Amino acid sequence: SAVVLKNGWSSDSSTVPSLRKLFQFGVEEPGAGHHLVALARAAGYSVWWISNQDDVSIDQEHAQLADHVHMFNRMPGRNSATLDEVVLPQVEAALLARQERKFIVVHLMGAHPHYTKRFPAGANPFDDTHDSVDKQLSELGRSPWTAYFREEYDAAILYHDDVVARILEMTSQQADTGYTAALYLSDHGQEVGHELDRAGHSSTTAAGYRIPAIVWERQARTAAVAGLHERGFRSDWAAWTIVHLLGIDWTGRDESRDVLDPGY
């Protein structure tokens, strides 16, 4: 079953600090406290890190802790045009690997600027159209420049959703050999004319922090929680939920930070 957590938020408006807090159970300082990947390995999981982003900090702080590291994007910054679908064959290979306990981290480029590089050429159905979004932006007094970026951003999201759907479909179609789960979330949001006449990362508006979040389980580990889809979800607490999905019981467990726990 899948649950869309409709009230999802990131603790940061950019990738590096957001991922640091996620994998370090909310701790901000590099290397401080427990690390989710190390904890999973200690619990007997074989860990894959499959990425379409190139960032030295992310690689050294997180990816290199995994057993299997596959980095497809070797261009630093956000100028790469490597599309996220490049990860799909390796994701499938990881899903088919014969380890009994697997934890697979897939880090996509998503809808980072430059938006036009985040979807295939000619795959922008919103270009040169005037739809309800264009009308809304016009009523808000947004510039044509912002409206242009919004069209590219929406095309990037459309493509990104397809890649995510294919990953979730591959996961759900694996042979039923036991418990399987997936958590999808973004590490931060984007401001694209929602609250300001600008496009890009935003540390001053809600759009820079609003994120999607979806939990899927083949068979739930615990009883369903009433109103789960309405619960507030924080990316810096996501590790507590991932530990729940991994079925790891440890002395540091904090049920109050696990969105799937009744005591949240």
N, C-alpha and C positions, 0 to 999 in steps of 0.2 A: 504494500500500500504506500501511497505517496501523500505527503502533506506539504502544502505551500505555506510557509511562514510569512504572512502578509505584512508583518511589522518588523522587517529586518533592518538593522543598522550596523554600520562599521564604526569602530572607535577612532578611525583616522581617515583622512581624505587622500592618502597616497599609499603606494604598495608596500614599501620596505617596513615602515613602522607597523602597519596593519598586520602583515604576515608575522613579524616578530612577536607581537602580542598574541596572535592566534596560536602559534606553535609553542610559545612559552607560557601558556595558561594565563595570559593577561599581564605578564611581567614585561616592562618596557626596556630594561637594560639588556644589551646583547650578552648572551651566555649566562644570564642569571636564572636561577630556579631550574625546574624540570623542562625537558624538551619532549614534545609529543612523539617525534620520530624515534628518539632514543628510548622512550618508554615503551613504544610499540615493539621495538626490536627486543627489549628486555623481556617482554611478555611472549616472545616466540614468534612474532610476525616477521615475514620477509617483506621489506619495504621497497617500493618503487617510487622514484621521483621522475616524472615525465613532464618536460617543460618546453613551452614555446617563448620563453622570455630569457634574455641574457642579462644577468645582473650579478656582479661579483659578490655583493653582500648577501643576496638570497642564496647563491650557490654555496658560499662558505658557511653561512649560519645554519642553513637548513638542508639543502639538497645533498651535501657531502656526508650527511649522517645516514643516508639511505643505503641499502644493500645494492640497489641497481639504479644508476643515474643515466638518464637519456635527455640531453639538452639539444634541441633542434635549432634553436635560434642563436647564432653566434655574432649578432650585431648589437653592440651595446646601445642603450637608449631606446627611443621609440621610432626609429627610422626604418626598421626592418619591414619588409613586405611579406615575410614568411607567414602564410595563413595558418590558422589554428588546426585545420584538418590534417596538417602534417603529423600530428601526434596520434592519429587514430590507429594506424597499424601497430604501433608500439603498445597502445592501450589494450588492443585486442590480444597481443602476445602476452602481456602481463596477466590478463584475465584468464588465459588458457594455461599459464604456467602451473605446474603440478605441486606447488607448495600448499600445505594444508591451511595455513593462516597467512593471508596476504593483506597488506595495507598499501593501496595505490594512490599516490598524490598526483593529480594532473593540474598543471599550472598553465593556463591559457593566456594569450595576449589580450583577449577580450575586446573591449571597445576603447582601448587607449587611443588618444590622439597619436598620430594623424589618422582620423577616422577613415579616410579614403583608402588607406593601406590595409584595412581590417576586413575587407570583403573582396571577392573576385571582380576583375574588371567587367564592367557592363552589368553588374548585379545590384544596381540601385533602383528599385522600383519607385522611389519617391522623388527622383530627379525630374525637374521640369514639370512638377504637378502642383496643384493647389488643392490640398485636402483640408480636413478639419484641423490638423496640427498647424498647417501654414496659416489658417484663418485665426487660430488662437494666438499664435505668435504675433501676427499683425495687430490684433486687438490689444495685446500687451505692449505694443510699441517697440517690439524687437527689430533690430536692423536686418536688412537683407543678408548681411554677412552671417549673422547668427542663425537665421533661417536656413541658409545654405549648409552650415555645419550640422544643424539639426537633421537635415535630410541624410547627410552622410553618416551621422551617428545612428540614426534609425536603421539604415541599411546595414551598418556594422552589427547592431543588435540582432537584426533578422538573421544574418549569417551565423553569428555567435550562438543563437538559440538552436539553430540546426545542428551545429557541432555538439553542443551539450546534449541535445536530444539523442544524437547518435551514440554518444558515450553511455547515456542512461539506458538506451535500448540494448546495446551490447552487454551491459552489466546485467540487465534483467533477463536476457536470453541465455545466460550461462546455465549449464546443466545444474539441476537442483541437487547440489551435493552438500547442502547445509545452509547455514545462515549467510545471507548476503545483504549488504546495505550500501547506500550512497548518500553523501551530503554534498549538495551544490550550494555555493555562495560566491558572491563577488567580494573582493577585498576593499573596495570603496566605490563610490558613485561618480557621477559626472554632472556638471552644470551645463546644460545646453538650452538656455533660454527659459528654464523653468522659473527662476526667481530673479535673474540678472540678465542683462543684455551682453552675454559673453558665453564662450564655450571652452570647456576643459576642466581640469581638476579645480575643486573649490573647497576651501577650508572655512568659508564664511556663510554658506547656504546649506539647507537641509539636503539638497540634491547631491551634494558632494559626499554625503554619508548614507543615503538611502540605498539599500542593496536587496537583491533577490535572495531567497534561501529556500531550498527544497530538501526534504528528508524522504528517502525511500528505503523501505525494508521489505525483503521477501516474506519474512515472518517476524513480527515485532518481538523484541526481547522482553518487553514489559507491557502491561495493559495500557490501552489507549487513554490519553489524558483529555478530558473534556475541554473544548475550546482551544486546543493546541495551536490551530492555525492563526489564532488572534494573539497569541503570546508575543511579547517583545523578544526579539532575538538579537544578540550582540556578537559581532565577529570575534571580539577579544575573549569571549567566553566559549567559542566554538569548540575548543579542544576538550572541554568537559563533556560536550555532547558526542564528540568523536570517540572518546574513551568509552562512553556508554555503548555506542554502536560496535566498538571493537570487543566489548564484553570484558574489559579489564577491570578487575576489582583491586584497588590499591589503597594504602593508608591515606594518601593525599586527596582522595575523592571528595568533591564538594557538590552534593546533590542540588544545592540551591543555585548552582550555575549551569546545570544541565537542563536544557529546555524540554527534554523528554521526561524529566522526573516530576512526579506529583509535588515534590517539595520545592520546585523552582520558584 
